[in-house]
Amino acid sequence: MNVPDEIAVVGCDDIMFVGLLSTALTTLKVPEYDVGARSARMLLDRTSGRSGESEVLLRPELIVRQSVPRTRDPSRTNTGVEDI
């Protein structure tokens, strides 16, 4: 199969080498520092008996590279970035 003509490929976490591949990999970059900081805060709150956040919404960033087709058709455009 030919990337991106026949299949689109998307990775996760934007690891260092993905931009160096022969077809640079589109990736979903998760805010790792924020995940860790919020998790630590929630754990500390819970272990010390404080009520704190029980749910956190973090917005990932879609970094579009060569592994997905580009389209000019607005009906086919989807950034893929949704609240998770």
GROMACS elastic network, one bead per residue, 0.5 to 0.9 nm:
[ bonds ]
;  ai    aj funct       b0    kb
    1     4     6  0.87577   500
    1     5     6  0.82668   500
    1     6     6  0.60421   500
    1     7     6  0.68747   500
    2     5     6  0.55605   500
    2     6     6  0.52249   500
    2     7     6  0.65081   500
    2     8     6  0.88981   500
    3     6     6  0.59453   500
    3     7     6  0.53542   500
    3     8     6  0.60620   500
    3     9     6  0.72518   500
    3    23     6  0.74581   500
    3    66     6  0.82285   500
    3    67     6  0.57975   500
    3    68     6  0.72539   500
    3    69     6  0.83825   500
    4     7     6  0.52003   500
    4     9     6  0.73128   500
    4    23     6  0.84468   500
    4    66     6  0.70491   500
    4    67     6  0.50182   500
    4    69     6  0.53604   500
    4    70     6  0.89404   500
    5     8     6  0.75079   500
    5    67     6  0.88094   500
    5    68     6  0.79766   500
    5    69     6  0.65946   500
    7    67     6  0.82626   500
    7    68     6  0.75736   500
    7    69     6  0.85446   500
    8    26     6  0.87858   500
    8    67     6  0.56880   500
    8    69     6  0.68243   500
    9    25     6  0.68852   500
    9    26     6  0.68424   500
    9    27     6  0.85859   500
    9    67     6  0.54115   500
    9    68     6  0.61936   500
   10    25     6  0.63149   500
   10    27     6  0.52266   500
   10    28     6  0.73556   500
   10    64     6  0.87122   500
   10    67     6  0.69998   500
   10    68     6  0.74869   500
   11    14     6  0.71783   500
   11    15     6  0.88492   500
   11    18     6  0.85003   500
   11    25     6  0.66793   500
   11    26     6  0.62321   500
   11    28     6  0.62963   500
   11    29     6  0.88170   500
   12    15     6  0.78101   500
   12    26     6  0.84766   500
   12    27     6  0.51503   500
   12    29     6  0.62133   500
   12    30     6  0.76142   500
   13    27     6  0.67343   500
   13    28     6  0.58935   500
   13    30     6  0.57320   500
   13    31     6  0.86208   500
   13    32     6  0.83968   500
   14    17     6  0.82873   500
   14    18     6  0.67672   500
   14    19     6  0.84285   500
   14    25     6  0.85960   500
   14    26     6  0.82726   500
   14    27     6  0.55172   500
   14    28     6  0.64749   500
   14    29     6  0.52860   500
   14    30     6  0.80384   500
   14    63     6  0.81982   500
   15    18     6  0.60800   500
   15    19     6  0.85700   500
   15    27     6  0.86783   500
   15    29     6  0.86925   500
   16    19     6  0.71953   500
   16    20     6  0.82755   500
   17    20     6  0.52622   500
   17    21     6  0.69124   500
   17    24     6  0.89483   500
   18    21     6  0.56709   500
   18    23     6  0.86835   500
   18    24     6  0.59072   500
   18    25     6  0.53230   500
   18    26     6  0.80141   500
   18    27     6  0.82104   500
   19    22     6  0.84860   500
   19    23     6  0.79883   500
   19    25     6  0.60749   500
   19    26     6  0.82432   500
   19    65     6  0.77572   500
   20    23     6  0.78419   500
   20    24     6  0.60308   500
   20    25     6  0.83912   500
   21    25     6  0.70617   500
   22    25     6  0.88694   500
   23    65     6  0.81105   500
   23    66     6  0.56107   500
   23    67     6  0.59053   500
   24    65     6  0.56265   500
   24    66     6  0.51141   500
   24    67     6  0.60167   500
   25    63     6  0.87788   500
   25    64     6  0.78406   500
   25    65     6  0.57594   500
   25    66     6  0.62612   500
   25    67     6  0.51047   500
   25    68     6  0.81059   500
   26    62     6  0.75743   500
   26    63     6  0.56951   500
   26    66     6  0.65874   500
   26    67     6  0.55918   500
   26    68     6  0.67213   500
   27    61     6  0.83267   500
   27    62     6  0.60446   500
   27    63     6  0.53351   500
   27    64     6  0.66919   500
   27    65     6  0.77616   500
   28    60     6  0.64296   500
   28    61     6  0.57261   500
   28    63     6  0.61988   500
   28    64     6  0.85980   500
   28    80     6  0.88809   500
   28    81     6  0.85331   500
   29    32     6  0.83833   500
   29    60     6  0.55717   500
   29    61     6  0.50725   500
   29    62     6  0.62741   500
   29    63     6  0.71140   500
   30    33     6  0.88755   500
   30    34     6  0.88173   500
   30    35     6  0.82134   500
   30    58     6  0.81482   500
   30    59     6  0.74931   500
   30    61     6  0.66508   500
   30    62     6  0.89514   500
   31    34     6  0.54767   500
   31    35     6  0.63151   500
   31    36     6  0.89052   500
   31    58     6  0.73818   500
   31    59     6  0.75954   500
   31    60     6  0.63589   500
   31    61     6  0.81203   500
   32    35     6  0.50546   500
   32    36     6  0.62874   500
   32    37     6  0.86117   500
   33    36     6  0.52248   500
   33    37     6  0.60568   500
   33    38     6  0.84955   500
   34    37     6  0.50600   500
   34    38     6  0.58839   500
   34    39     6  0.82324   500
   34    58     6  0.78283   500
   35    38     6  0.54206   500
   35    39     6  0.59931   500
   35    40     6  0.85728   500
   35    56     6  0.89091   500
   35    58     6  0.77190   500
   36    39     6  0.50840   500
   36    40     6  0.60618   500
   36    41     6  0.85711   500
   37    40     6  0.52097   500
   37    41     6  0.62081   500
   37    42     6  0.86668   500
   38    41     6  0.50805   500
   38    42     6  0.61392   500
   38    43     6  0.85743   500
   38    53     6  0.88412   500
   38    56     6  0.76893   500
   39    42     6  0.51490   500
   39    43     6  0.61333   500
   39    44     6  0.86095   500
   40    43     6  0.50825   500
   40    44     6  0.61008   500
   40    45     6  0.85115   500
   41    44     6  0.51741   500
   41    45     6  0.60698   500
   41    46     6  0.85440   500
   41    52     6  0.84290   500
   41    53     6  0.86751   500
   42    45     6  0.51176   500
   42    46     6  0.60985   500
   42    47     6  0.86183   500
   42    51     6  0.88363   500
   42    52     6  0.65341   500
   42    53     6  0.64020   500
   42    54     6  0.73055   500
   43    46     6  0.51536   500
   43    47     6  0.60955   500
   43    48     6  0.85589   500
   44    47     6  0.52468   500
   44    48     6  0.61299   500
   44    49     6  0.85790   500
   44    50     6  0.83822   500
   45    48     6  0.53842   500
   45    49     6  0.62296   500
   45    51     6  0.63876   500
   45    52     6  0.60225   500
   45    53     6  0.85044   500
   46    49     6  0.52310   500
   46    50     6  0.58293   500
   46    51     6  0.66943   500
   46    52     6  0.74057   500
   47    50     6  0.76819   500
   48    51     6  0.89525   500
   51    54     6  0.83213   500
   53    56     6  0.69028   500
   57    83     6  0.69383   500
   57    84     6  0.64017   500
   58    83     6  0.71755   500
   58    84     6  0.68580   500
   59    81     6  0.75772   500
   59    82     6  0.73243   500
   59    83     6  0.59075   500
   59    84     6  0.69599   500
   60    81     6  0.67372   500
   60    82     6  0.79885   500
   60    83     6  0.80463   500
   60    84     6  0.82757   500
   61    81     6  0.67216   500
   62    79     6  0.70649   500
   62    80     6  0.69381   500
   62    81     6  0.63125   500
   64    67     6  0.78829   500
   64    68     6  0.72905   500
   64    79     6  0.88451   500
   65    68     6  0.68265   500
   65    69     6  0.89952   500
   66    69     6  0.71971   500
   66    70     6  0.84452   500
   70    77     6  0.87327   500
   71    74     6  0.76683   500
   71    76     6  0.70334   500
   71    77     6  0.68243   500
   72    75     6  0.88194   500
   72    76     6  0.80491   500
   72    77     6  0.77154   500
   73    76     6  0.55638   500
   73    77     6  0.66855   500
   74    77     6  0.50826   500
   74    78     6  0.84914   500
   75    78     6  0.83341   500
   77    80     6  0.89758   500
   78    81     6  0.80651   500
   79    82     6  0.83242   500
   81    84     6  0.87695   500
